[in-house]
């Protein structure tokens, strides 16, 4: 029986950032492609979990299950964070922040798409840099309680729903089939300099893409 090369668990997450998507197209000859604005800190990160919406249905022919049809929907990334600044909350919630009045204004929601980045770490110290190229945030629930003699506080739970880009990345794996991707996951094993990672993935045609199916 083959042995497991190493046994690790995830233990650590940090570096939660986001960037507004400024261009996302795949029109031939436009030269636009996929770009984002400045990568900004979102909030302190306490926990991150991901759920992928996948459905699989067996199709029956000649009295037995002959094929399986698979459909993949959006990813839902749940982030447990410290309370973001009002400016950040306005950005991810599609609201307006008045920098003069220092005021968060709950106007009608403006639909925007964002990229999301964070770092996960396992128990042997390997870091995994995650960049989810396109998605939208759901307005988080907020809770606050009166002060008492305890030490409880309330953080925030933010949902990011990841979807595919329109842009097809140039550096796709496989045999010429270019597939838009939602995340990078690369171990810090010395084969790639990850220090400028978040700056690089804002123009991801310079980085390898996911393998084609």
LUMKOL-756519 format. One line per 5 residues: their letters; for each residue x, y, z of N, C-alpha, C, CB. Coordinates in pm, 1 decimal, decimal comma. Glycine has a CB too. Layout:
A> X:Y:Z:X:Y:Z:X:Y:Z:X:Y:Z  ... $
***
This chain:
XXXXX> 84,0:-119,6:0,0:0,0:0,0:0,0:88,0:125,2:0,0:-95,3:0,2:122,6  63,4:218,4:-89,7:145,2:340,7:-91,5:131,7:418,8:38,4:105,7:429,6:-209,6  241,8:476,1:83,3:240,5:554,9:205,7:213,5:701,8:174,5:373,6:539,7:280,8  145,9:767,8:266,9:124,1:912,1:256,0:257,5:981,7:279,1:15,7:961,9:358,2  294,2:1073,7:187,8:425,3:1137,5:197,0:440,4:1221,0:323,6:449,0:1224,4:75,6 $
XXXXX> 334,3:1288,6:362,5:336,6:1363,1:488,0:193,7:1386,4:533,5:412,5:1498,0:472,3  175,5:1402,5:660,1:42,1:1426,7:716,6:40,9:1565,7:777,0:4,3:1318,7:823,8  -46,0:1649,7:726,6:-56,2:1786,7:775,3:-202,8:1824,1:787,8:17,9:1885,2:681,4  -227,1:1931,0:857,2:-359,1:1992,4:864,3:-342,2:2141,0:838,7:-427,9:1965,9:1002,6  -452,5:2205,9:800,1:-448,0:2351,0:788,3:-446,1:2411,9:927,5:-568,3:2404,2:706,2 $
XXXXX> -356,0:2503,8:948,3:-347,7:2573,4:1077,2:-289,4:2711,9:1053,6:-260,7:2493,0:1180,2  -376,0:2802,6:1017,9:-331,2:2939,0:996,0:-393,9:2999,1:872,0:-181,1:2943,6:985,2  -432,4:3125,5:880,5:-482,0:3200,8:765,6:-453,8:3348,2:792,0:-635,6:3175,2:741,1  -423,9:3421,0:686,1:-386,9:3561,8:703,4:-393,5:3632,3:568,4:-244,3:3575,2:765,7  -365,8:3762,1:571,6:-346,0:3837,6:448,1:-470,5:3853,2:363,3:-241,5:3772,7:367,2 $
XXXXX> -585,8:3880,3:424,4:-710,2:3892,9:348,3:-711,9:4025,1:272,3:-833,0:3882,9:442,0  -722,2:4016,4:139,1:-720,7:4135,3:54,1:-829,0:4123,8:-52,2:-582,0:4154,5:-11,7  -859,1:4237,1:-115,8:-955,9:4237,3:-224,9:-916,4:4344,0:-325,5:-1100,0:4261,6:-172,2  -971,4:4333,9:-445,6:-945,5:4433,4:-549,8:-1066,4:4438,4:-641,1:-815,4:4399,9:-630,4  -1107,0:4558,5:-677,6:-1219,4:4572,8:-769,6:-1175,5:4534,5:-911,1:-1274,6:4718,0:-766,8 $
XXXXX> -1258,7:4458,7:-980,6:-1229,0:4421,3:-1118,2:-1261,5:4540,0:-1208,3:-1309,4:4294,3:-1161,2  -1162,6:4584,0:-1283,4:-1180,4:4699,8:-1372,2:-1205,7:4659,2:-1516,5:-1058,5:4789,5:-1365,9  -1153,7:4542,7:-1556,6:-1176,3:4492,4:-1692,9:-1191,3:4341,7:-1688,2:-1059,9:4532,7:-1788,2  -1289,8:4290,8:-1759,0:-1307,3:4146,3:-1771,3:-1376,1:4118,8:-1904,7:-1390,5:4087,8:-1651,0  -1296,0:4095,4:-2008,7:-1355,3:4062,6:-2137,8:-1264,5:3968,0:-2212,8:-1381,2:4189,5:-2220,6 $
XXXXX> -1315,4:3913,5:-2319,6:-1237,2:3821,9:-2401,4:-1256,5:3853,4:-2549,3:-1276,1:3676,1:-2371,9  -1273,8:3980,7:-2578,9:-1293,6:4021,9:-2717,0:-1159,7:4021,8:-2790,9:-1359,5:4161,6:-2723,4  -1155,8:3955,7:-2904,0:-1032,7:3943,1:-2981,5:-982,2:4080,7:-3026,4:-1055,4:3852,2:-3103,7  -856,3:4106,1:-2996,9:-793,1:4228,4:-3045,0:-816,1:4351,8:-2960,4:-839,6:4255,8:-3180,0  -892,2:4341,0:-2851,9:-916,0:4460,7:-2771,4:-796,3:4494,3:-2684,6:-1039,1:4442,4:-2684,3 $
XXXXX> -721,9:4391,8:-2644,3:-607,2:4415,0:-2557,7:-645,8:4445,5:-2414,4:-525,2:4526,9:-2611,6  -771,3:4427,5:-2380,6:-816,4:4459,4:-2245,6:-792,7:4343,3:-2150,5:-963,9:4496,5:-2246,6  -857,6:4230,7:-2178,0:-837,3:4113,1:-2094,4:-894,9:4129,0:-1955,7:-691,9:4082,2:-2084,3  -814,3:4092,9:-1856,9:-857,7:4095,8:-1717,1:-761,8:4182,4:-1637,2:-864,9:3952,3:-1657,4  -814,9:4282,5:-1570,0:-733,8:4366,8:-1482,3:-814,6:4402,4:-1358,8:-686,5:4495,2:-1555,7 $
XXXXX> -743,3:4437,1:-1254,3:-809,2:4483,9:-1132,6:-748,0:4616,5:-1091,2:-797,0:4379,5:-1018,2  -816,0:4681,4:-997,3:-759,8:4799,6:-935,2:-658,9:4760,0:-829,2:-869,8:4886,5:-874,8  -626,7:4853,0:-742,6:-527,5:4831,0:-637,8:-573,8:4722,6:-540,9:-499,9:4961,3:-562,1  -482,0:4634,4:-504,2:-510,6:4533,6:-402,4:-509,0:4600,8:-265,8:-407,7:4416,1:-408,1  -619,3:4584,4:-189,8:-633,1:4651,5:-59,8:-661,2:4550,0:49,9:-745,6:4756,9:-64,5 $
XXXXX> -618,8:4581,6:170,4:-649,7:4497,0:285,3:-799,6:4504,1:314,2:-567,3:4540,4:410,1  -858,6:4389,0:348,0:-1001,6:4386,9:378,6:-1026,7:4396,1:528,5:-1065,8:4260,4:322,9  -972,9:4300,7:603,4:-988,9:4300,5:749,4:-898,7:4191,8:805,8:-1139,2:4277,1:791,6  -886,9:4187,6:938,3:-815,8:4077,3:1001,2:-892,3:3947,1:979,5:-795,6:4104,1:1151,9  -821,9:3840,3:948,1:-886,2:3714,0:912,8:-873,0:3613,5:1026,6:-825,6:3656,8:783,9 $
XXXXX> -987,7:3566,0:1076,2:-988,6:3467,1:1182,9:-1012,3:3326,3:1130,2:-1094,3:3502,1:1284,8  -1097,1:3313,4:1027,0:-1129,0:3180,7:974,1:-1181,5:3195,0:832,5:-1232,5:3107,8:1063,9  -1151,1:3096,8:747,8:-1202,0:3095,6:611,0:-1247,9:2954,1:578,3:-1093,7:3144,6:509,3  -1365,2:2943,3:517,1:-1414,8:2813,5:473,0:-1477,0:2828,8:335,7:-1517,2:2755,2:573,7  -1470,1:2721,7:255,9:-1518,6:2727,0:118,6:-1612,7:2610,8:91,9:-1401,5:2725,2:19,2 $
XXXXX> -1721,9:2640,1:22,2:-1814,3:2537,5:-21,5:-1838,1:2553,2:-170,3:-1946,9:2544,8:56,9  -1822,7:2444,8:-245,9:-1841,2:2448,5:-390,7:-1976,0:2384,8:-424,3:-1724,3:2374,9:-464,6  -2055,4:2457,4:-501,1:-2186,4:2407,2:-541,8:-2169,1:2314,5:-662,0:-2283,3:2524,7:-575,8  -2179,4:2183,2:-637,3:-2163,6:2083,7:-743,7:-2282,4:1988,3:-739,8:-2028,9:2005,5:-728,6  -2337,8:1959,1:-854,8:-2445,1:1860,0:-863,4:-2404,3:1752,1:-962,9:-2580,2:1926,4:-905,6 $
XXXXX> -2431,7:1626,8:-926,5:-2402,9:1512,6:-1013,5:-2527,0:1425,3:-1022,5:-2281,3:1430,5:-960,8  -2565,5:1395,2:-1144,7:-2686,1:1316,0:-1166,8:-2653,3:1199,6:-1259,0:-2799,8:1402,9:-1226,5  -2688,5:1077,8:-1216,8:-2670,3:960,1:-1301,1:-2782,8:952,8:-1404,0:-2666,2:830,9:-1215,3  -2743,8:925,3:-1527,6:-2841,2:908,3:-1635,3:-2846,4:760,6:-1674,2:-2805,0:997,3:-1758,7  -2968,3:707,5:-1681,2:-2986,8:564,3:-1704,5:-3018,5:535,1:-1851,1:-3098,6:510,4:-1615,2 $
XXXXX> -2946,1:436,5:-1905,6:-2972,5:384,7:-2039,2:-2960,7:232,7:-2035,2:-2874,3:446,1:-2144,2  -3050,2:164,7:-2106,2:-3048,9:18,2:-2110,2:-3051,3:-42,2:-1970,1:-2926,0:-31,4:-2185,7  -3128,3:21,6:-1882,9:-3155,8:-31,1:-1748,9:-3038,3:-22,2:-1651,0:-3198,0:-173,4:-1760,5  -2938,8:63,9:-1680,0:-2835,2:84,2:-1579,4:-2780,2:226,7:-1591,8:-2721,1:-21,0:-1595,0  -2715,8:270,9:-1485,7:-2658,0:405,2:-1485,0:-2537,2:407,5:-1577,2:-2618,4:448,7:-1341,0 $
XXXXX> -2552,2:475,0:-1690,9:-2448,8:469,4:-1794,2:-2352,5:587,1:-1790,0:-2512,8:463,0:-1929,3  -2403,1:706,2:-1757,5:-2317,7:824,1:-1752,1:-2357,3:908,7:-1632,2:-2327,4:906,3:-1883,2  -2267,2:996,4:-1594,8:-2295,0:1092,1:-1488,1:-2277,3:1232,0:-1544,7:-2201,9:1069,1:-1364,4  -2379,0:1314,7:-1531,2:-2372,6:1453,3:-1575,8:-2340,5:1540,8:-1455,0:-2506,7:1497,6:-1643,7  -2234,7:1622,7:-1468,0:-2188,3:1704,9:-1357,0:-2204,4:1852,6:-1391,1:-2041,4:1673,0:-1323,2 $
XXXXX> -2255,0:1928,7:-1297,1:-2265,3:2073,0:-1311,7:-2201,7:2141,7:-1192,9:-2411,3:2116,0:-1326,5  -2119,3:2242,5:-1220,1:-2053,4:2316,9:-1112,6:-2102,4:2460,0:-1111,6:-1900,3:2312,8:-1128,4  -2148,9:2505,2:-996,3:-2197,0:2641,4:-982,2:-2094,9:2729,5:-913,5:-2326,8:2643,5:-905,8  -2142,9:2826,2:-840,6:-2053,7:2920,0:-775,2:-1992,3:2860,1:-649,4:-2127,8:3047,7:-741,3  -1878,2:2916,1:-611,9:-1816,7:2884,7:-483,2:-1869,9:2983,9:-380,3:-1659,9:2890,0:-491,7 $
XXXXX> -1882,3:2939,2:-257,3:-1916,6:3029,6:-148,4:-1803,6:3024,0:-46,3:-2054,5:2991,8:-83,3  -1734,2:3136,2:-30,0:-1625,8:3146,8:66,9:-1677,4:3227,8:185,1:-1497,8:3212,9:3,6  -1677,3:3166,6:301,9:-1724,1:3234,1:423,4:-1603,2:3280,1:503,7:-1815,1:3140,1:509,3  -1597,2:3409,6:529,5:-1483,7:3471,3:597,0:-1527,6:3522,6:733,3:-1424,3:3586,2:511,8  -1461,2:3478,4:837,0:-1482,0:3534,0:970,5:-1372,2:3636,0:995,6:-1482,0:3421,9:1080,8 $
XXXXX> -1411,2:3761,2:1013,5:-1312,6:3869,2:1016,8:-1336,8:3965,5:1132,6:-1314,7:3945,5:885,7  -1235,7:4047,5:1155,2:-1258,0:4165,0:1239,2:-1348,4:4261,3:1163,6:-1122,8:4233,8:1278,4  -1394,5:4365,9:1228,8:-1485,7:4459,1:1164,6:-1408,4:4545,5:1064,7:-1557,4:4547,4:1270,0  -1441,3:4538,6:933,8:-1370,6:4620,7:835,7:-1399,8:4768,9:857,6:-1409,7:4579,4:693,1  -1314,9:4853,3:803,7:-1340,1:4996,8:808,2:-1468,3:5028,4:731,6:-1220,3:5075,8:749,5 $
XXXXX> -1527,7:5143,6:758,9:-1649,9:5182,7:688,3:-1625,5:5196,5:539,0:-1704,1:5313,9:744,2  -1506,1:5242,7:501,3:-1473,2:5257,5:359,7:-1471,5:5121,4:290,3:-1337,0:5327,6:343,1  -1412,4:5022,2:355,8:-1408,0:4887,5:298,9:-1547,3:4826,1:295,7:-1312,2:4798,0:379,2  -1623,0:4844,1:402,7:-1759,5:4791,0:405,6:-1843,6:4848,1:292,1:-1825,6:4821,6:540,1  -1828,4:4976,2:266,1:-1903,9:5038,0:157,6:-1864,9:4977,6:23,0:-1881,4:5189,6:156,1 $
XXXXX> -1736,1:4952,8:3,3:-1689,2:4897,1:-123,5:-1744,6:4757,1:-146,2:-1536,3:4894,0:-127,0  -1730,5:4668,5:-48,8:-1771,5:4529,6:-69,9:-1922,8:4511,7:-63,6:-1705,7:4440,2:33,0  -1993,7:4606,2:-4,3:-2139,3:4595,1:4,1:-2211,5:4672,6:-105,6:-2186,3:4643,3:138,5  -2135,6:4736,0:-195,8:-2198,4:4810,7:-303,6:-2264,4:4939,9:-257,5:-2299,5:4725,0:-371,3  -2215,1:4996,1:-147,9:-2269,2:5122,0:-95,4:-2173,5:5236,5:-127,0:-2293,4:5112,4:57,7 $
XXXXX> -2193,8:5348,2:-60,3:-2111,6:5467,0:-83,9:-2047,5:5510,1:47,3:-2196,2:5582,9:-144,5  -1919,7:5548,3:41,6:-1851,2:5604,8:156,5:-1814,5:5748,8:124,4:-1725,2:5521,7:193,9  -1863,4:5841,0:206,3:-1832,4:5982,5:190,2:-1706,5:6011,4:271,2:-1952,5:6073,8:235,8  -1593,6:6031,5:201,2:-1466,1:6050,8:269,5:-1458,0:6184,1:343,3:-1353,3:6041,2:170,4  -1538,1:6280,1:301,8:-1538,6:6409,9:370,4:-1610,8:6401,3:504,2:-1604,6:6516,7:282,4 $
XXXXX> -1728,5:6339,5:502,3:-1807,3:6325,0:624,7:-1768,7:6201,9:705,5:-1954,0:6318,7:590,7  -1682,5:6114,6:648,1:-1645,8:5987,9:711,8:-1771,2:5905,5:740,6:-1566,5:6013,2:842,7  -1857,6:5897,8:640,1:-1989,7:5839,3:661,5:-2016,8:5727,0:561,3:-2098,1:5947,2:650,6  -2069,5:5616,5:613,1:-2115,9:5504,7:530,5:-2262,6:5530,6:496,3:-2097,7:5365,9:604,8  -2293,3:5534,9:366,5:-2427,6:5572,1:322,9:-2494,7:5451,9:258,5:-2423,1:5691,6:224,4 $
XXXXX> -2608,0:5409,7:313,7:-2680,4:5293,9:260,5:-2773,8:5338,2:148,4:-2760,4:5222,5:372,5  -2713,4:5370,2:35,6:-2787,9:5405,2:-84,4:-2824,5:5275,7:-156,8:-2705,1:5501,0:-177,1  -2899,9:5284,6:-268,6:-2925,6:5163,0:-346,5:-2794,6:5094,0:-384,5:-3006,5:5196,5:-473,3  -2794,9:4962,6:-381,8:-2673,6:4885,0:-404,3:-2621,7:4903,2:-546,7:-2699,6:4737,2:-376,3  -2490,9:4927,5:-557,3:-2423,1:4934,2:-686,4:-2352,4:4800,8:-707,7:-2321,5:5054,9:-692,7 $
XXXXX> -2390,5:4727,7:-811,7:-2333,9:4594,9:-835,0:-2193,3:4605,7:-893,3:-2424,3:4513,5:-929,0  -2097,7:4549,9:-821,7:-1959,2:4545,2:-868,5:-1902,6:4406,5:-842,6:-1872,6:4653,7:-798,6  -1798,4:4372,8:-918,6:-1730,9:4245,7:-899,1:-1591,6:4270,0:-843,6:-1723,9:4166,5:-1030,7  -1547,3:4175,5:-762,8:-1418,0:4188,3:-696,3:-1338,9:4058,7:-707,7:-1436,6:4226,4:-548,6  -1208,4:4070,2:-692,3:-1121,1:3955,8:-671,3:-1089,4:3949,4:-522,1:-990,0:3966,2:-757,9 $
XXXXX> -1061,6:3828,7:-474,5:-1036,8:3807,4:-331,8:-909,3:3727,1:-314,9:-1156,3:3735,3:-264,0  -825,3:3767,5:-220,2:-701,4:3694,8:-194,4:-680,4:3670,6:-46,5:-583,4:3770,1:-251,1  -614,6:3558,5:-15,0:-577,9:3529,1:123,7:-471,5:3420,1:122,2:-703,0:3485,1:208,4  -410,1:3397,1:237,4:-303,9:3298,0:251,7:-346,3:3195,8:355,7:-169,0:3364,8:291,4  -334,0:3067,9:319,5:-357,6:2959,6:414,7:-224,6:2892,2:445,1:-461,1:2856,6:359,2 $
XXXXX> -213,6:2836,6:563,8:-89,5:2773,0:606,3:-121,4:2637,2:666,7:-13,0:2862,0:707,8  -31,6:2539,5:645,6:-53,2:2410,4:710,3:44,5:2392,7:826,1:-37,9:2295,3:608,8  38,0:2277,3:891,1:112,9:2258,9:1016,1:262,6:2243,7:996,2:61,3:2138,9:1088,3  310,6:2225,5:872,6:455,7:2222,6:852,5:509,4:2354,9:799,1:492,7:2110,6:757,2  422,6:2457,5:797,9:466,6:2591,8:760,7:451,5:2626,8:614,5:606,6:2608,4:797,7 $
XXXXX> 402,2:2533,2:531,2:382,0:2563,7:390,4:265,1:2660,6:375,2:356,9:2434,5:309,3  287,4:2766,3:296,6:182,2:2865,1:272,9:120,0:2842,4:135,4:238,4:3009,1:284,1  -10,8:2860,3:128,2:-86,6:2847,6:4,2:-150,4:2983,1:-25,7:-195,2:2734,3:14,5  -111,7:3040,0:-139,2:-161,2:3171,8:-177,7:-283,8:3154,3:-265,5:-51,8:3254,1:-251,4  -397,1:3203,9:-221,1:-523,7:3186,9:-291,7:-565,2:3320,2:-353,4:-634,1:3133,8:-196,0 $
XXXXX> -601,1:3316,3:-480,8:-653,0:3436,4:-548,0:-776,2:3395,1:-625,3:-545,5:3502,0:-643,1  -890,1:3441,5:-583,5:-1016,1:3409,1:-648,7:-1050,1:3526,4:-740,4:-1131,2:3381,6:-543,7  -1053,1:3499,8:-869,6:-1048,0:3607,0:-968,5:-1175,4:3688,7:-982,8:-1014,3:3549,9:-1098,9  -1290,4:3632,6:-950,6:-1412,5:3709,9:-971,0:-1521,8:3661,5:-877,5:-1459,1:3700,6:-1116,8  -1595,2:3755,7:-822,5:-1707,4:3720,3:-736,3:-1774,5:3845,2:-683,5:-1661,2:3631,8:-620,4 $
XXXXX> -1869,3:3821,8:-595,1:-1940,4:3933,6:-533,1:-1960,5:3902,3:-385,7:-2077,1:3960,2:-603,6  -1974,9:4007,8:-307,2:-1993,3:3994,6:-163,4:-2141,5:4005,6:-128,5:-1911,9:4101,8:-88,0  -2182,3:3929,9:-29,6:-2315,8:3945,1:28,5:-2305,1:4037,0:149,9:-2376,9:3806,0:68,3  -2404,6:4121,1:169,1:-2404,3:4211,2:284,6:-2406,4:4127,7:412,7:-2526,5:4309,1:279,9  -2311,3:4148,4:502,3:-2302,4:4065,8:622,8:-2404,7:4106,0:728,5:-2163,0:4074,5:681,3 $
XXXXX> -2440,3:4010,9:813,0:-2521,7:4041,4:930,4:-2431,8:4107,2:1035,7:-2590,3:3911,8:987,4  -2490,7:4195,0:1112,7:-2414,6:4264,0:1216,5:-2481,8:4244,3:1351,2:-2401,2:4414,1:1184,4  -2399,2:4217,1:1452,7:-2449,7:4197,1:1587,9:-2361,0:4272,0:1685,8:-2456,0:4046,5:1623,6  -2422,0:4338,8:1779,0:-2347,9:4403,0:1887,1:-2429,2:4390,7:2014,4:-2317,3:4552,3:1854,5  -2362,4:4366,2:2125,5:-2431,0:4347,6:2252,7:-2378,6:4447,1:2355,1:-2413,5:4203,5:2303,6 $
XXXXX> -2459,3:4474,8:2454,9:-2417,9:4568,2:2559,2:-2297,0:4515,5:2634,9:-2532,9:4594,5:2656,1  -2214,3:4604,8:2684,8:-2097,5:4564,6:2762,9:-2141,0:4506,5:2896,4:-2002,8:4683,9:2784,9  -2070,5:4403,8:2937,9:-2093,1:4347,5:3071,8:-1956,9:4316,9:3132,8:-2183,4:4217,9:3066,2  -1952,8:4226,8:3232,0:-1825,4:4198,8:3297,5:-1746,3:4088,7:3227,3:-1849,2:4160,1:3441,6  -1793,0:4047,5:3109,4:-1722,1:3945,7:3032,9:-1626,6:4006,1:2931,5:-1820,6:3855,8:2962,7 $
XXXXX> -1572,1:3920,4:2848,1:-1475,6:3964,2:2746,8:-1523,3:3931,3:2604,8:-1339,4:3898,9:2772,3  -1651,1:3901,7:2588,8:-1703,1:3866,9:2457,5:-1710,0:3989,1:2366,4:-1840,9:3803,3:2470,6  -1684,7:3964,8:2240,4:-1703,2:4066,4:2136,9:-1767,5:4000,2:2017,2:-1568,1:4133,9:2097,5  -1799,7:4077,5:1916,9:-1864,0:4024,2:1797,5:-1781,3:4057,5:1673,7:-2007,0:4079,8:1783,5  -1742,7:3953,5:1601,6:-1673,5:3976,8:1476,4:-1775,2:3979,5:1362,6:-1565,7:3868,5:1451,8 $
XXXXX> -1730,8:3959,6:1240,6:-1820,4:3967,7:1125,9:-1801,9:3845,3:1037,6:-1795,3:4096,9:1045,5  -1911,1:3796,3:981,3:-1906,3:3685,8:886,5:-1945,8:3739,7:748,9:-2000,6:3568,1:930,9  -1853,6:3729,8:653,0:-1873,3:3784,9:519,5:-1872,9:3671,5:417,7:-1763,8:3889,6:485,8  -1970,0:3670,8:329,5:-1975,7:3570,1:223,5:-1927,5:3629,4:90,7:-2119,6:3514,9:208,7  -1837,1:3555,7:26,5:-1791,0:3591,4:-107,8:-1832,6:3479,2:-201,8:-1634,9:3614,6:-111,8 $
XXXXX> -1910,1:3512,4:-304,3:-1959,2:3412,9:-399,2:-1874,5:3420,4:-525,6:-2110,3:3435,3:-431,6  -1793,2:3317,7:-549,2:-1701,8:3316,5:-662,1:-1766,4:3263,2:-788,5:-1580,9:3234,8:-629,1  -1745,4:3334,3:-899,7:-1797,3:3292,4:-1029,4:-1684,0:3298,7:-1130,7:-1917,5:3381,3:-1074,2  -1708,6:3250,0:-1252,2:-1605,8:3250,1:-1355,0:-1594,9:3386,6:-1422,0:-1635,1:3142,8:-1459,0  -1472,8:3413,8:-1469,0:-1450,3:3535,9:-1545,9:-1496,6:3515,9:-1690,1:-1300,9:3576,5:-1542,0 $
XXXXX> -1515,7:3627,3:-1758,6:-1537,2:3620,8:-1903,1:-1405,0:3596,8:-1975,1:-1603,3:3750,3:-1954,1  -1298,8:3649,4:-1918,2:-1168,0:3641,7:-1980,7:-1114,5:3499,3:-1978,5:-1070,7:3735,5:-1911,1  -1057,8:3455,4:-2088,8:-989,9:3327,1:-2096,4:-840,4:3352,9:-2091,0:-1029,3:3249,0:-2225,6  -773,1:3295,3:-1992,4:-634,6:3329,9:-1967,2:-540,7:3267,8:-2069,5:-595,1:3286,7:-1828,4  -438,5:3341,8:-2105,0:-347,9:3300,5:-2212,4:-264,9:3179,6:-2174,0:-256,4:3414,7:-2250,3 $
XXXXX> -222,0:3171,9:-2048,7:-129,4:3067,3:-2007,8:-201,8:2947,3:-1948,5:-30,2:3122,1:-1907,7  -299,3:2895,3:-2019,3:-371,9:2778,2:-1972,9:-290,5:2652,4:-1992,9:-505,0:2766,1:-2044,5  -319,3:2551,0:-1910,7:-253,4:2422,6:-1928,7:-323,7:2343,9:-2037,9:-251,4:2342,8:-1797,1  -277,0:2223,4:-2061,5:-343,0:2137,9:-2159,6:-302,6:2172,4:-2301,6:-492,9:2148,5:-2145,4  -388,8:2138,7:-2396,4:-353,4:2151,8:-2537,9:-431,8:2263,7:-2603,5:-378,2:2020,6:-2611,7 $
XXXXX> -412,2:2381,9:-2554,2:-469,9:2497,8:-2619,4:-610,0:2533,3:-2575,7:-470,0:2476,5:-2762,7  -669,8:2453,4:-2489,2:-801,9:2488,8:-2439,0:-782,9:2584,9:-2323,1:-883,0:2362,3:-2395,1  -827,9:2708,0:-2339,5:-805,8:2810,8:-2237,8:-929,1:2821,9:-2149,7:-772,8:2947,4:-2302,9  -911,2:2801,7:-2022,9:-1024,0:2798,3:-1931,4:-1009,6:2907,6:-1825,7:-1035,5:2660,1:-1865,0  -1112,5:2989,8:-1805,5:-1105,8:3086,2:-1695,2:-1103,9:3013,3:-1562,6:-1224,3:3184,2:-1700,3 $
XXXXX> -1033,3:3068,9:-1466,4:-1021,0:3000,4:-1338,1:-1064,9:3091,6:-1225,2:-877,0:2953,3:-1315,3  -1087,8:3030,5:-1110,1:-1134,9:3105,2:-995,3:-1029,8:3116,1:-885,6:-1258,8:3041,2:-940,7  -927,7:3035,3:-888,8:-829,1:3045,4:-781,6:-694,3:2989,1:-824,7:-878,6:2972,6:-657,3  -590,1:3037,9:-760,6:-458,0:2978,5:-769,0:-429,4:2916,2:-633,2:-348,4:3084,3:-809,1  -358,5:2806,5:-633,5:-316,7:2747,4:-507,2:-177,7:2690,4:-528,5:-417,4:2637,1:-457,9 $
XXXXX> -76,6:2756,0:-474,5:60,0:2717,1:-503,2:138,8:2705,6:-373,6:126,2:2817,5:-598,4  200,3:2590,6:-353,2:279,1:2570,2:-232,6:409,1:2648,7:-240,5:307,8:2421,2:-211,4  450,1:2702,1:-128,2:574,7:2778,0:-120,7:690,6:2679,7:-103,9:571,0:2881,5:-3,0  723,7:2609,1:-213,0:824,7:2503,9:-206,4:956,8:2546,2:-269,6:773,6:2379,0:-274,3  974,7:2673,4:-294,3:1099,4:2722,1:-350,5:1101,9:2727,6:-502,1:1210,1:2637,5:-303,7 $
XXXXX> 996,9:2678,3:-568,0:996,1:2677,9:-713,8:940,5:2807,4:-771,8:915,5:2560,6:-764,6  882,9:2890,7:-689,6:823,1:3014,0:-738,6:836,6:3121,7:-631,5:674,0:2992,3:-777,1  877,8:3239,3:-672,9:889,2:3350,9:-580,3:750,3:3407,3:-556,4:985,7:3460,5:-634,7  696,2:3386,5:-438,5:559,4:3428,1:-410,1:549,9:3566,0:-346,8:494,2:3328,2:-320,7  663,9:3630,7:-322,7:657,8:3760,0:-255,4:576,2:3863,7:-331,7:796,8:3812,2:-233,7 $
XXXXX> 582,1:3868,2:-467,0:498,3:3965,4:-538,9:367,9:3904,1:-588,4:575,0:4023,3:-656,8  322,3:3797,0:-522,4:210,5:3718,5:-575,2:86,5:3802,3:-600,5:176,6:3607,0:-480,1  41,3:3875,7:-500,0:-83,9:3949,1:-515,2:-73,2:4058,3:-621,6:-125,1:4010,3:-382,0  44,7:4114,0:-639,2:62,7:4212,5:-745,8:58,7:4144,9:-882,0:195,3:4288,2:-727,8  114,3:4024,4:-891,3:121,9:3954,5:-1019,4:-14,2:3908,0:-1067,3:215,0:3836,2:-1008,8 $
XXXXX> -95,2:3853,6:-977,8:-220,0:3792,3:-1022,5:-326,4:3893,2:-1062,0:-273,9:3703,8:-915,1  -301,2:4021,8:-1040,8:-396,4:4120,4:-1089,4:-392,7:4130,1:-1241,7:-367,6:4256,9:-1027,1  -288,6:4080,3:-1302,6:-281,1:4065,0:-1448,9:-241,1:3920,6:-1476,8:-177,9:4167,2:-1514,1  -332,2:3826,5:-1460,5:-297,6:3684,8:-1450,2:-250,5:3619,0:-1578,3:-413,2:3611,2:-1400,8  -252,9:3686,9:-1692,3:-196,9:3625,9:-1812,8:-46,9:3607,3:-1801,6:-229,2:3710,3:-1934,4 $
XXXXX> 15,1:3669,2:-1701,5:157,8:3652,7:-1680,6:189,2:3532,0:-1595,3:215,3:3775,7:-1617,5  86,6:3467,4:-1540,2:104,4:3352,3:-1452,2:34,1:3233,5:-1515,5:49,2:3380,7:-1308,6  80,0:3111,0:-1484,1:14,3:2995,8:-1542,7:-128,2:2984,7:-1492,5:91,5:2868,5:-1511,8  -214,6:2930,1:-1575,8:-354,5:2913,3:-1542,8:-380,2:2769,0:-1499,8:-443,6:2951,7:-1662,3  -503,7:2739,5:-1468,7:-539,6:2603,4:-1429,8:-531,5:2509,9:-1548,6:-679,8:2599,6:-1369,5 $
XXX> -502,2:2380,8:-1526,0:-499,6:2285,7:-1636,5:-636,1:2277,2:-1704,4:-456,5:2147,4:-1586,7  -633,9:2257,1:-1833,8:-759,3:2240,0:-1907,4:-816,6:2102,6:-1878,4:-737,6:2258,7:-2059,5  -949,7:2089,5:-1885,8:-1008,7:1959,4:-1857,5:-975,2:1859,9:-1968,5:-1160,8:1971,8:-1841,0 $
***
